[in-house]
């Protein structure tokens, strides 16, 4: 009987008031649900640290991308005596850190003076295991290269060909290593 009395009072309330009360109750239920889930699954310190590192990487990538888009399209060099755009030392490091692509033409050029690498490359269907471009802070140079893995005379061989990245090709969208000096 008491229950019927309270239900009748609720039914007598105007429709907008009942709708607002229902909305408030649903909102409270949703907030409490997320609070309970957060107690059990939230505040993972490792996850927060990973998210901060990822955000820093993304911020750095945005800065590099903006810097790269301001460079002229064409060949970017590190030495004097050409009509191409010469990179300052600071810009050279930034371009090196932003570059991840090494075209086939550049790889073949570096292969010409390493006969063993050339043999592995041709024997194994021109397969390249890995390419890399990284900044050598000790020597203040950009090092580019690749790893070849294959068979020579029945033996499994792995060889790394690397050298100084002396020039880059800026396409306006990205940069690529243009010339590797490995002699």
C-alpha positions in Angstrom: 0.0 0.0 0.0 2.8 2.4 0.9 4.4 1.5 -2.4 1.3 2.3 -4.4 1.0 5.7 -2.6 4.5 6.7 -3.7 4.0 5.5 -7.2 0.8 7.5 -7.5 2.6 10.6 -6.4 5.2 10.0 -9.1 2.6 9.5 -11.7 0.9 12.8 -10.7 4.1 14.7 -11.5 4.1 16.6 -14.8 5.6 14.7 -17.8 8.6 17.1 -18.3 9.6 16.7 -14.6 9.4 12.9 -14.9 11.6 13.0 -18.1 14.1 15.2 -16.4 14.3 12.9 -13.4 14.8 9.9 -15.6 17.6 11.7 -17.5 19.3 12.6 -14.2 19.0 9.0 -12.9 20.5 7.6 -16.2 23.3 10.1 -16.0 24.1 9.2 -12.4 24.1 5.5 -13.3 26.5 6.0 -16.3 28.9 8.1 -14.2 28.9 5.6 -11.4 29.5 2.8 -13.8 32.5 4.5 -15.3 33.8 5.4 -11.8 33.6 1.7 -10.8 35.3 0.6 -14.0 38.0 3.2 -13.4 38.7 1.8 -9.9 39.3 -1.7 -11.3 40.9 -0.9 -14.7 42.1 2.7 -14.6 45.3 4.4 -13.5 47.7 1.9 -15.1 51.1 3.8 -14.7 52.7 1.9 -17.6 49.8 2.8 -19.9 50.1 6.4 -19.0 53.8 6.4 -19.5 53.4 4.7 -22.9 50.7 7.3 -23.9 53.1 10.2 -23.0 55.9 8.7 -25.0 53.6 8.1 -28.0 52.4 11.7 -27.7 56.0 13.0 -27.6 56.9 10.9 -30.7 53.8 12.2 -32.5 54.7 15.8 -31.6 58.3 15.3 -32.9 57.0 13.7 -36.1 54.7 16.7 -36.7 57.6 19.1 -36.2 59.8 17.1 -38.6 57.0 16.9 -41.1 56.5 20.6 -41.0 60.2 21.3 -41.4 60.4 18.8 -44.3 57.5 20.5 -46.1 59.4 23.8 -46.0 62.4 22.3 -47.8 62.7 22.8 -51.6 61.9 19.8 -53.8 65.0 18.2 -55.4 68.4 17.1 -54.3 69.6 18.2 -50.8 73.3 17.9 -50.3 75.8 18.2 -47.4 78.7 19.5 -49.4 79.7 22.7 -51.4 80.1 23.0 -55.1 76.8 22.1 -56.6 73.7 23.8 -57.7 71.6 21.7 -55.3 70.2 22.9 -52.0 73.0 22.7 -49.3 71.9 21.6 -45.9 73.2 23.3 -42.7 74.6 20.9 -40.1 71.5 21.3 -37.9 69.2 20.7 -40.9 71.3 17.8 -42.0 70.7 16.0 -38.7 66.9 16.8 -38.8 66.6 15.5 -42.4 68.5 12.4 -41.5 66.2 11.7 -38.5 63.1 12.3 -40.7 64.3 10.1 -43.6 63.3 6.4 -43.6 63.3 5.5 -47.3 66.2 4.3 -49.4 65.4 3.8 -53.1 66.6 0.8 -55.1 68.8 3.1 -57.2 70.7 4.1 -54.1 71.1 0.5 -52.9 72.4 -0.6 -56.3 74.9 2.3 -56.3 76.3 1.2 -52.9 76.4 -2.4 -54.1 78.7 -1.7 -57.0 81.8 -1.6 -54.8 80.9 -4.5 -52.6 81.1 -7.6 -54.7 80.0 -10.0 -52.0 76.9 -7.8 -51.3 76.2 -7.7 -55.1 76.4 -11.5 -55.3 74.0 -12.0 -52.4 71.6 -9.4 -53.8 71.5 -11.0 -57.3 71.6 -14.6 -56.1 68.5 -14.1 -53.9 66.2 -12.3 -56.2 67.1 -8.8 -55.2 65.7 -9.3 -51.7 66.7 -6.8 -49.1 66.3 -7.9 -45.5 66.2 -4.5 -43.9 67.1 -0.8 -44.6 68.1 1.8 -42.0 68.8 5.5 -41.8 70.2 6.8 -38.5 72.1 9.7 -37.0 75.5 8.9 -35.7 75.9 11.6 -33.0 79.5 10.7 -32.2 80.7 11.4 -35.7 77.9 13.9 -36.6 77.0 12.0 -39.7 73.9 10.3 -41.2 74.5 6.6 -41.7 72.3 4.8 -44.2 72.5 1.2 -45.3 70.8 -2.1 -45.7 71.1 -5.8 -44.6 71.2 -8.6 -47.1 70.7 -12.2 -46.2 71.2 -15.0 -48.7 73.2 -18.0 -49.9 76.7 -17.8 -51.5 78.4 -21.1 -52.4 75.8 -23.1 -50.3 76.5 -21.1 -47.1 74.0 -18.7 -45.5 75.5 -15.2 -45.4 74.4 -12.0 -43.9 76.1 -8.7 -44.9 75.5 -5.1 -43.9 76.3 -2.4 -46.4 76.4 1.1 -44.9 78.0 4.4 -45.4 77.5 8.2 -45.1 74.3 9.5 -46.5 75.7 12.5 -48.4 72.5 13.6 -50.2 68.8 13.3 -50.0 65.9 13.6 -52.5 63.1 15.8 -51.3 59.8 15.0 -53.0 57.8 17.6 -51.1 56.0 14.7 -49.3 59.0 12.8 -47.9 62.7 12.5 -48.2 64.8 9.6 -49.4 68.5 8.9 -49.3 69.9 9.8 -52.7 73.6 8.9 -52.3 75.4 6.6 -49.9 79.2 7.0 -49.7 80.6 3.7 -48.5 84.1 3.6 -49.8 
